[in-house]
Amino acid sequence: MSKKSVFAYGGPVFTWGSKAFDLMLVSIWWILGSLPIVTIGASAAAIYDAVSRSVVEDRESVTERFWATWKNSLKIGSLHGLSSFLLSALFLLNFGISSKLFHGHVQWLLCALYLVLFLAIMAVCCFLFPLISRYRMLFGWYIKPAVFCTFHYPLQSIAGTVLLLAGYYAVYRFPLTILLVPGVFTWFLNSLIEKKIQSF
């Protein structure tokens, strides 16, 4: 491959540069869509759909896809996002309380329990919001397939959870990475679970 073709329109440099720009752009839209906090679930659904259809499949504008899905997922996504956040915060709070109030085997047992429950919520969310981005159902109907996928595809669930926690850590240590981490995480998540959620 010649140097000219490498840098030409449609070449690998242009293609991957364009994808990197789209991942950064969709990360910014995710930040803006999550600013009210309660809408973070709608943004989670929107970024998955935008990355899947616009970055991976290159079918349409990432901006148009993100905000269209955000609007369509606003009610259901926000309710699930708020519920997931409250449950996660509750389990982490109980983890902290147990580590302070109890000792010995009881402390280890309770801390392990709340940590596992927290990680389970993270794993379920890796499937929950992609499902919300694709399907229109009643509120409670999203939970069953999300939980099913979490336990039926353990490798994908574990990998998605590890990626999610790694993304949180990266943003915590280097705050400016928030301009890219949401899009990159979603891109990797798409490669892990897209074929699985298409079966529904």
C-alpha positions in Angstrom: 0.0 0.0 0.0 1.5 3.4 -1.0 1.9 6.2 1.3 -0.6 8.3 -0.7 -3.3 5.6 -0.4 -2.7 5.3 3.3 -3.5 9.0 3.8 -6.1 9.2 1.0 -9.8 9.8 1.6 -11.2 6.4 2.6 -7.8 5.1 3.6 -6.9 3.7 7.0 -5.7 7.0 8.5 -8.9 8.8 7.4 -11.1 5.9 8.5 -9.7 5.5 12.0 -9.3 9.2 12.5 -12.9 9.7 11.6 -13.9 7.0 14.1 -11.8 8.5 16.8 -13.4 11.9 16.2 -16.9 10.3 16.3 -16.1 8.5 19.6 -14.9 11.8 21.1 -18.0 13.6 19.8 -20.4 11.0 21.1 -18.7 11.1 24.5 -19.3 14.9 24.6 -23.0 14.3 23.8 -23.1 11.7 26.5 -21.8 14.2 29.0 -24.3 16.8 27.9 -27.2 14.3 27.9 -26.3 13.2 31.4 -25.9 16.7 33.0 -29.4 16.5 34.7 -28.0 13.3 36.3 -31.5 11.7 36.2 -31.1 11.3 32.4 -27.9 9.3 32.6 -29.8 6.2 31.7 -31.2 7.8 28.5 -27.7 8.8 27.6 -26.4 5.3 28.2 -28.9 3.9 25.8 -28.3 6.7 23.3 -24.5 6.3 23.3 -24.7 2.6 22.7 -27.1 3.0 19.7 -25.0 5.9 18.3 -21.7 4.0 18.5 -23.3 0.8 17.1 -25.1 2.4 14.1 -22.9 5.4 13.4 -19.3 4.4 14.4 -19.3 0.7 13.9 -21.7 0.4 11.0 -21.1 3.9 9.6 -24.8 4.2 8.7 -25.7 7.7 9.8 -24.7 10.9 11.7 -23.5 10.1 15.2 -25.1 13.3 16.4 -28.5 12.6 14.9 -28.5 9.0 16.1 -27.5 9.9 19.6 -30.2 12.6 20.2 -32.9 10.6 18.4 -32.3 7.6 20.7 -31.9 9.9 23.7 -35.3 11.4 23.1 -37.0 8.0 22.5 -35.3 6.5 25.6 -35.8 9.5 27.9 -38.5 8.1 30.1 -37.7 4.4 30.3 -33.9 5.0 30.2 -34.0 7.7 32.9 -36.1 5.5 35.2 -33.8 2.5 34.8 -30.7 4.7 35.1 -32.0 6.3 38.4 -33.0 2.8 39.7 -29.5 1.4 38.9 -27.7 4.3 40.4 -29.7 4.1 43.7 -29.2 0.4 44.0 -25.5 0.7 43.3 -25.2 3.5 45.8 -27.1 1.5 48.4 -24.9 -1.6 48.0 -21.7 0.5 48.2 -23.0 2.3 51.3 -23.8 -1.0 53.0 -20.4 -2.2 52.0 -18.8 0.8 53.8 -21.1 0.4 56.9 -20.3 -3.3 57.1 -16.6 -2.7 56.9 -16.8 -0.3 59.9 -19.4 -1.9 62.2 -18.5 -5.6 61.9 -15.4 -7.6 62.4 -14.1 -11.1 61.5 -16.1 -13.5 59.4 -19.3 -11.5 59.6 -17.5 -8.5 58.1 -16.0 -10.5 55.3 -19.4 -12.1 54.5 -21.4 -8.9 54.4 -18.7 -7.0 52.5 -18.4 -9.8 50.0 -22.2 -9.9 49.6 -22.6 -6.2 49.0 -19.6 -6.2 46.6 -21.1 -9.0 44.6 -24.5 -7.3 44.4 -22.8 -4.1 43.3 -20.9 -5.9 40.5 -24.1 -7.7 39.5 -25.8 -4.3 39.0 -22.9 -3.2 36.8 -23.0 -6.4 34.7 -26.8 -6.1 34.2 -26.4 -2.5 33.1 -24.0 -3.6 30.4 -27.0 -5.4 28.7 -29.9 -3.3 30.1 -29.2 0.0 28.3 -28.3 -1.5 25.0 -31.6 -3.3 25.1 -33.4 -0.1 25.9 -31.8 1.5 22.9 -33.2 -1.1 20.6 -36.6 -2.2 21.9 -39.7 -0.6 23.1 -41.3 -2.4 26.0 -42.9 -1.8 29.4 -40.6 -0.7 32.2 -40.2 -4.1 34.0 -39.8 -6.1 30.8 -36.3 -4.9 30.2 -35.1 -6.5 33.5 -35.7 -10.1 32.6 -33.7 -10.2 29.3 -30.9 -8.1 30.9 -30.6 -10.5 33.8 -30.8 -13.5 31.5 -28.0 -12.2 29.3 -25.9 -11.4 32.3 -25.9 -15.0 33.5 -26.2 -16.7 30.1 -23.1 -14.9 28.8 -20.8 -14.8 31.8 -17.6 -14.0 29.8 -19.2 -11.0 28.2 -20.7 -9.9 31.5 -17.4 -10.1 33.3 -15.5 -8.4 30.5 -18.1 -5.6 30.3 -18.0 -5.0 34.0 -14.2 -4.9 34.0 -14.3 -2.4 31.1 -16.8 -0.3 33.0 -14.8 -0.2 36.2 -11.6 0.5 34.2 -13.4 3.4 32.5 -14.5 4.8 35.9 -10.9 4.5 37.2 -9.4 6.2 34.2 -11.8 9.2 34.5 -11.1 9.3 38.3 -7.3 9.4 37.8 -7.3 11.5 34.6 -10.5 13.6 34.4 -10.0 14.8 30.9 -10.3 11.2 29.6 -14.0 11.6 30.1 -13.9 13.2 26.7 -13.1 9.9 25.1 -13.7 7.1 27.7 -17.5 6.8 27.3 -17.3 6.3 23.5 -14.3 3.9 23.7 -15.9 1.8 26.4 -19.2 1.6 24.4 -17.2 0.6 21.3 -15.6 -2.3 23.1 -18.9 -3.2 24.7 -20.6 -3.3 21.3 -18.0 -5.8 20.1 -18.8 -8.0 23.1 -22.6 -8.0 23.2 -24.1 -6.8 20.0 -24.7 -10.3 18.5 -26.2 -11.4 21.8 -28.8 -8.6 22.1 -29.8 -9.0 18.4 -31.3 -12.4 19.3 -34.1 -10.7 21.2 
